[in-house]
Amino acid sequence: MYFGIKVYRLTFINWETVFGIGLIGGIFISYFLFKKYKTLFKYSGLNLILFFIMQVTVSWSFIFASLFLLSNFQFADSNKTSVNFKIEETDFLPIGGRKHRVKRENQPTFEIEFKKRKKELVFHSQYFDQRESYKSIDATIQNGFFGYDVITNKELIK
């Protein structure tokens, strides 16, 4: 799950596309597993369908979506392009709270625009205090295996 989220943050793709690919893959696998599921678990009616959707379809959907994103990232074209992005907006991801025992710090996010598509890039917490002073981001972009651009390197510029 961790790597799927990390790679999604570095890929210029709509969440609807990733969700759709995952859902189609999850439903496809679910179709083949439904008879086996009925024999393994003694549920019937609505409980059978509800538990089946929760356990099988959701799990396989995430697996398919992660495999799609990881293969797009891993098998990207070797041609690299350097791009400078103007930072549109800054924000942060709040991390931590009373329930967390490990002290973590907020991570700054910077919104950019690439090919008329907005993307929020997340950086390490060491950049949080000075997040308002950064004006642009230098990034290296590659064309992914499935045609979705991926960021392979990013650096904040003041």
Backbone as CSV, one residue per row, in Angstrom:
resi,resn,N_x,N_y,N_z,CA_x,CA_y,CA_z,C_x,C_y,C_z
1,MET,0.825,-1.186,0.000,0.000,0.000,0.000,0.878,1.262,0.000
2,TYR,1.951,1.210,0.765,2.840,2.361,0.881,3.427,2.744,-0.479
3,PHE,3.911,1.746,-1.221,4.547,2.027,-2.507,3.526,2.500,-3.537
4,GLY,2.317,1.970,-3.475,1.272,2.420,-4.390,0.968,3.897,-4.221
5,ILE,0.900,4.351,-2.984,0.640,5.766,-2.707,1.834,6.623,-3.116
6,LYS,3.051,6.155,-2.813,4.251,6.907,-3.203,4.334,7.092,-4.713
7,VAL,4.061,6.033,-5.466,4.155,6.103,-6.922,3.021,6.949,-7.489
8,TYR,1.827,6.874,-6.895,0.715,7.716,-7.362,1.064,9.195,-7.214
9,ARG,1.736,9.551,-6.148,2.122,10.945,-5.930,3.107,11.443,-6.979
10,LEU,3.840,10.525,-7.619,4.837,10.905,-8.615,4.351,10.713,-10.055
11,THR,3.105,10.316,-10.238,2.567,10.042,-11.569,1.496,11.063,-11.921
12,PHE,1.561,11.586,-13.148,0.546,12.520,-13.628,-0.614,11.715,-14.208
13,ILE,-1.548,11.348,-13.340,-2.693,10.542,-13.733,-3.877,10.923,-12.851
14,ASN,-5.073,10.872,-13.412,-6.280,11.153,-12.635,-6.575,9.978,-11.706
15,TRP,-7.114,10.264,-10.553,-7.459,9.192,-9.628,-8.582,8.332,-10.194
16,GLU,-9.428,8.908,-11.055,-10.519,8.148,-11.647,-9.993,7.023,-12.537
17,THR,-8.903,7.282,-13.251,-8.303,6.267,-14.111,-7.759,5.118,-13.274
18,VAL,-7.040,5.436,-12.222,-6.480,4.402,-11.348,-7.606,3.613,-10.688
19,PHE,-8.628,4.301,-10.216,-9.765,3.645,-9.581,-10.475,2.720,-10.572
20,GLY,-10.668,3.195,-11.790,-11.352,2.395,-12.810,-10.580,1.145,-13.179
21,ILE,-9.273,1.269,-13.365,-8.444,0.107,-13.696,-8.470,-0.902,-12.553
22,GLY,-8.355,-0.412,-11.347,-8.410,-1.308,-10.193,-9.753,-1.993,-10.066
23,LEU,-10.834,-1.248,-10.253,-12.169,-1.816,-10.120,-12.451,-2.861,-11.193
24,ILE,-12.060,-2.582,-12.423,-12.261,-3.551,-13.509,-11.474,-4.830,-13.229
25,GLY,-10.220,-4.687,-12.799,-9.422,-5.861,-12.453,-10.001,-6.629,-11.284
26,GLY,-10.477,-5.904,-10.262,-11.074,-6.554,-9.096,-12.345,-7.301,-9.438
27,ILE,-13.189,-6.721,-10.273,-14.424,-7.388,-10.681,-14.111,-8.605,-11.551
28,PHE,-13.119,-8.488,-12.429,-12.718,-9.596,-13.295,-12.278,-10.801,-12.464
29,ILE,-11.405,-10.586,-11.481,-10.940,-11.679,-10.622,-12.087,-12.198,-9.754
30,SER,-12.926,-11.303,-9.276,-14.045,-11.701,-8.423,-14.996,-12.649,-9.136
31,TYR,-15.167,-12.432,-10.418,-16.051,-13.293,-11.211,-15.583,-14.749,-11.150
32,PHE,-14.274,-14.966,-11.200,-13.739,-16.317,-11.175,-13.682,-16.914,-9.772
33,LEU,-13.637,-16.096,-8.753,-13.489,-16.592,-7.386,-14.805,-16.772,-6.638
34,PHE,-15.913,-16.320,-7.191,-17.170,-16.301,-6.436,-17.629,-17.704,-6.048
35,LYS,-17.575,-18.673,-6.949,-18.023,-20.035,-6.626,-17.160,-20.643,-5.529
36,LYS,-15.862,-20.427,-5.599,-14.952,-20.950,-4.577,-15.225,-20.285,-3.226
37,TYR,-15.528,-19.005,-3.253,-15.809,-18.253,-2.023,-17.048,-18.801,-1.332
38,LYS,-18.070,-19.146,-2.109,-19.314,-19.680,-1.530,-19.077,-21.010,-0.816
39,THR,-18.150,-21.806,-1.313,-17.889,-23.090,-0.662,-17.007,-22.943,0.572
40,LEU,-16.162,-21.935,0.615,-15.264,-21.747,1.755,-15.971,-21.149,2.963
41,PHE,-16.860,-20.204,2.733,-17.517,-19.498,3.823,-19.000,-19.818,3.824
42,LYS,-19.557,-19.967,4.993,-20.961,-20.372,5.130,-21.896,-19.170,5.250
43,TYR,-21.698,-18.186,4.392,-22.603,-17.045,4.343,-23.623,-17.290,3.244
44,SER,-24.726,-16.563,3.328,-25.722,-16.658,2.259,-26.404,-15.300,2.102
45,GLY,-26.993,-15.093,0.969,-27.758,-13.880,0.703,-26.906,-12.631,0.673
46,LEU,-27.412,-11.597,1.333,-26.747,-10.296,1.334,-25.393,-10.341,2.055
47,ASN,-25.303,-11.119,3.132,-24.023,-11.238,3.854,-22.933,-11.802,2.953
48,LEU,-23.283,-12.802,2.137,-22.311,-13.393,1.221,-21.787,-12.352,0.242
49,ILE,-22.676,-11.595,-0.349,-22.280,-10.585,-1.338,-21.489,-9.471,-0.675
50,LEU,-21.926,-9.013,0.490,-21.245,-7.932,1.188,-19.817,-8.328,1.582
51,PHE,-19.654,-9.483,2.212,-18.322,-9.924,2.607,-17.444,-10.223,1.394
52,PHE,-18.034,-10.750,0.345,-17.274,-11.035,-0.868,-16.736,-9.751,-1.484
53,ILE,-17.568,-8.731,-1.567,-17.132,-7.446,-2.126,-16.037,-6.835,-1.264
54,MET,-16.228,-6.883,0.054,-15.232,-6.290,0.947,-13.899,-7.029,0.891
55,GLN,-13.928,-8.340,0.894,-12.686,-9.094,0.990,-11.995,-9.292,-0.353
56,VAL,-12.731,-9.653,-1.358,-12.115,-10.037,-2.623,-11.999,-8.860,-3.591
57,THR,-13.108,-8.215,-3.870,-13.102,-7.169,-4.886,-12.214,-5.996,-4.480
58,VAL,-12.336,-5.524,-3.260,-11.531,-4.393,-2.808,-10.047,-4.757,-2.785
59,SER,-9.717,-5.927,-2.294,-8.308,-6.346,-2.238,-7.700,-6.438,-3.630
60,TRP,-8.372,-7.121,-4.530,-7.836,-7.279,-5.877,-7.844,-5.969,-6.647
61,SER,-8.794,-5.094,-6.365,-8.792,-3.780,-7.021,-7.539,-3.005,-6.661
62,PHE,-7.179,-3.026,-5.389,-5.971,-2.313,-4.978,-4.726,-2.956,-5.579
63,ILE,-4.696,-4.271,-5.664,-3.547,-4.966,-6.259,-3.398,-4.583,-7.722
64,PHE,-4.491,-4.573,-8.483,-4.423,-4.208,-9.892,-4.001,-2.753,-10.078
65,ALA,-4.559,-1.854,-9.285,-4.199,-0.438,-9.393,-2.719,-0.236,-9.061
66,SER,-2.227,-0.907,-8.033,-0.819,-0.777,-7.657,0.098,-1.345,-8.734
67,LEU,-0.258,-2.489,-9.288,0.555,-3.072,-10.361,0.591,-2.166,-11.585
68,PHE,-0.534,-1.539,-11.901,-0.580,-0.614,-13.030,0.358,0.569,-12.794
69,LEU,0.256,1.187,-11.623,1.096,2.342,-11.317,2.576,1.968,-11.244
70,LEU,2.881,0.857,-10.593,4.279,0.446,-10.451,4.904,0.081,-11.796
71,SER,4.167,-0.598,-12.672,4.735,-0.946,-13.975,4.881,0.293,-14.856
72,ASN,3.958,1.253,-14.753,4.101,2.512,-15.493,5.352,3.258,-15.038
73,PHE,5.616,3.233,-13.743,6.781,3.921,-13.182,8.078,3.162,-13.464
74,GLN,8.083,1.869,-13.211,9.309,1.077,-13.310,9.799,0.927,-14.747
75,PHE,8.897,0.772,-15.692,9.275,0.549,-17.084,9.129,1.814,-17.920
76,ALA,9.396,2.953,-17.309,9.302,4.235,-18.006,10.380,4.347,-19.077
77,ASP,10.112,5.209,-20.042,11.047,5.466,-21.132,12.359,6.010,-20.564
78,SER,13.468,5.698,-21.217,14.778,6.143,-20.706,15.045,7.617,-21.007
79,ASN,14.290,8.236,-21.903,14.472,9.661,-22.206,13.943,10.507,-21.061
80,LYS,14.813,11.354,-20.534,14.429,12.212,-19.408,14.337,13.648,-19.883
81,THR,13.357,14.366,-19.329,13.147,15.767,-19.651,13.191,16.576,-18.364
82,SER,13.956,17.659,-18.373,13.991,18.552,-17.213,12.932,19.636,-17.388
83,VAL,12.160,19.845,-16.346,11.069,20.815,-16.386,11.124,21.651,-15.118
84,ASN,10.823,22.945,-15.260,10.724,23.831,-14.109,9.250,24.186,-13.926
85,PHE,8.716,23.891,-12.748,7.326,24.180,-12.428,7.235,25.388,-11.520
86,LYS,6.316,26.280,-11.826,6.007,27.387,-10.923,5.050,26.844,-9.865
87,ILE,5.327,27.152,-8.612,4.467,26.687,-7.524,3.201,27.547,-7.496
88,GLU,2.061,26.894,-7.647,0.767,27.582,-7.650,0.272,27.862,-6.231
89,GLU,0.428,26.852,-5.356,-0.105,26.963,-4.004,0.684,26.045,-3.073
90,THR,0.841,26.459,-1.823,1.521,25.613,-0.836,0.534,25.221,0.259
91,ASP,0.738,24.051,0.791,-0.103,23.542,1.867,0.724,22.503,2.625
92,PHE,0.096,21.694,3.453,0.831,20.652,4.155,-0.096,19.498,4.495
93,LEU,0.505,18.332,4.695,-0.214,17.152,5.152,-0.005,17.039,6.654
94,PRO,-1.053,17.187,7.430,-0.884,17.045,8.877,-0.695,15.575,9.230
95,ILE,0.355,15.290,9.971,0.647,13.921,10.368,0.849,13.904,11.876
96,GLY,0.352,12.880,12.499,0.510,12.742,13.938,-0.826,12.902,14.643
97,GLY,-0.781,13.183,15.881,-1.992,13.320,16.671,-1.816,12.619,17.997
98,ARG,-2.881,12.607,18.763,-2.801,12.004,20.091,-2.645,10.487,20.035
99,LYS,-3.172,9.860,19.025,-3.127,8.401,18.961,-1.778,7.869,18.497
100,HIS,-0.979,8.688,17.856,0.311,8.240,17.347,1.382,8.405,18.412
101,ARG,2.124,7.353,18.639,3.188,7.408,19.637,4.492,7.929,19.045
102,VAL,4.682,7.726,17.753,5.897,8.203,17.093,5.679,9.652,16.688
103,LYS,6.613,10.525,17.066,6.476,11.929,16.708,6.867,12.111,15.251
104,ARG,5.936,12.595,14.471,6.190,12.900,13.070,5.877,14.360,12.851
105,GLU,6.409,14.886,11.779,6.181,16.291,11.482,5.356,16.423,10.215
106,ASN,4.743,17.589,10.073,3.929,17.850,8.898,4.781,17.865,7.638
107,GLN,4.213,17.377,6.553,4.908,17.363,5.273,4.343,18.457,4.377
108,PRO,5.195,19.307,3.795,4.695,20.365,2.915,4.277,19.799,1.556
109,THR,3.245,20.394,0.983,2.804,20.033,-0.360,2.818,21.283,-1.228
110,PHE,3.145,21.086,-2.490,3.213,22.191,-3.438,2.394,21.820,-4.665
111,GLU,1.450,22.683,-5.010,0.605,22.423,-6.169,1.232,23.034,-7.412
112,ILE,1.339,22.207,-8.465,1.909,22.653,-9.739,0.908,22.342,-10.847
113,GLU,1.188,22.858,-12.033,0.357,22.550,-13.192,1.258,22.030,-14.307
114,PHE,0.874,20.882,-14.882,1.640,20.261,-15.964,0.649,19.740,-16.999
115,LYS,0.767,20.246,-18.219,-0.138,19.874,-19.315,-1.608,20.076,-18.919
116,LYS,-1.868,21.247,-18.338,-3.214,21.652,-17.901,-3.824,20.706,-16.864
117,ARG,-2.976,20.028,-16.113,-3.433,19.139,-15.055,-2.743,19.539,-13.760
118,LYS,-3.506,19.764,-12.719,-2.948,20.130,-11.415,-2.439,18.880,-10.717
119,LYS,-1.321,19.042,-10.018,-0.731,17.937,-9.266,-0.151,18.484,-7.982
120,GLU,-0.333,17.763,-6.902,0.195,18.165,-5.611,1.403,17.291,-5.289
121,LEU,2.573,17.910,-5.168,3.800,17.186,-4.861,4.082,17.284,-3.362
122,VAL,4.421,16.156,-2.764,4.676,16.081,-1.329,6.179,15.976,-1.106
123,PHE,6.683,16.769,-0.154,8.113,16.760,0.174,8.302,16.359,1.630
124,HIS,9.552,16.095,2.002,9.871,15.700,3.370,9.626,16.860,4.335
125,SER,9.477,16.514,5.599,9.147,17.502,6.628,10.244,18.536,6.854
126,GLN,11.469,18.283,6.421,12.557,19.246,6.614,12.304,20.548,5.853
127,TYR,11.437,20.521,4.833,11.120,21.717,4.051,9.889,22.459,4.583
128,PHE,9.306,21.960,5.657,8.040,22.519,6.139,8.160,23.970,6.598
129,ASP,9.166,24.293,7.386,9.277,25.642,7.952,9.484,26.719,6.895
130,GLN,10.149,26.391,5.818,10.445,27.376,4.784,9.585,27.194,3.530
131,ARG,8.458,26.523,3.651,7.656,26.191,2.469,7.147,27.409,1.711
132,GLU,6.949,28.527,2.386,6.451,29.740,1.720,7.540,30.448,0.908
133,SER,8.799,30.141,1.184,9.883,30.841,0.484,10.244,30.201,-0.860
134,TYR,9.757,29.004,-1.130,10.076,28.339,-2.396,9.168,28.856,-3.501
135,LYS,9.759,29.108,-4.663,9.010,29.694,-5.793,8.777,28.718,-6.934
136,SER,9.684,27.731,-7.088,9.533,26.798,-8.201,10.128,25.438,-7.838
137,ILE,9.879,24.466,-8.711,10.376,23.110,-8.524,11.029,22.662,-9.818
138,ASP,12.281,22.223,-9.732,12.949,21.591,-10.870,12.694,20.094,-10.780
139,ALA,12.194,19.518,-11.871,11.867,18.087,-11.869,12.370,17.418,-13.136
140,THR,12.646,16.147,-13.010,12.993,15.312,-14.156,11.797,14.410,-14.428
141,ILE,11.327,14.451,-15.664,10.122,13.717,-16.028,10.440,12.700,-17.115
142,GLN,9.837,11.519,-16.997,9.946,10.474,-18.004,8.543,10.062,-18.435
143,ASN,8.436,9.602,-19.675,7.170,9.084,-20.160,7.026,7.656,-19.657
144,GLY,5.950,7.383,-18.919,5.737,6.071,-18.336,5.409,5.004,-19.362
145,PHE,5.429,3.762,-18.940,5.189,2.608,-19.807,3.810,2.670,-20.472
146,PHE,2.809,3.122,-19.739,1.453,3.229,-20.276,1.135,4.630,-20.784
147,GLY,2.140,5.490,-20.873,1.950,6.826,-21.426,1.687,7.916,-20.405
148,TYR,1.639,7.585,-19.143,1.432,8.592,-18.101,2.796,9.055,-17.589
149,ASP,3.023,10.362,-17.604,4.312,10.917,-17.200,4.571,10.684,-15.715
150,VAL,5.841,10.411,-15.398,6.244,10.199,-14.007,7.405,11.113,-13.661
151,ILE,7.466,11.519,-12.418,8.552,12.357,-11.913,9.590,11.432,-11.288
152,THR,10.806,11.507,-11.784,11.866,10.666,-11.241,12.778,11.414,-10.269
153,ASN,12.771,12.741,-10.343,13.601,13.541,-9.445,12.924,14.901,-9.290
154,LYS,12.943,15.454,-8.105,12.347,16.772,-7.869,13.175,17.527,-6.842
155,GLU,13.275,18.859,-7.056,14.070,19.695,-6.165,13.410,21.049,-6.041
156,LEU,13.301,21.533,-4.818,12.706,22.845,-4.566,13.724,23.958,-4.847
157,ILE,13.239,25.042,-5.451,14.099,26.193,-5.781,13.499,27.425,-5.108
158,LYS,14.361,28.218,-4.449,13.888,29.460,-3.791,13.814,30.583,-4.767
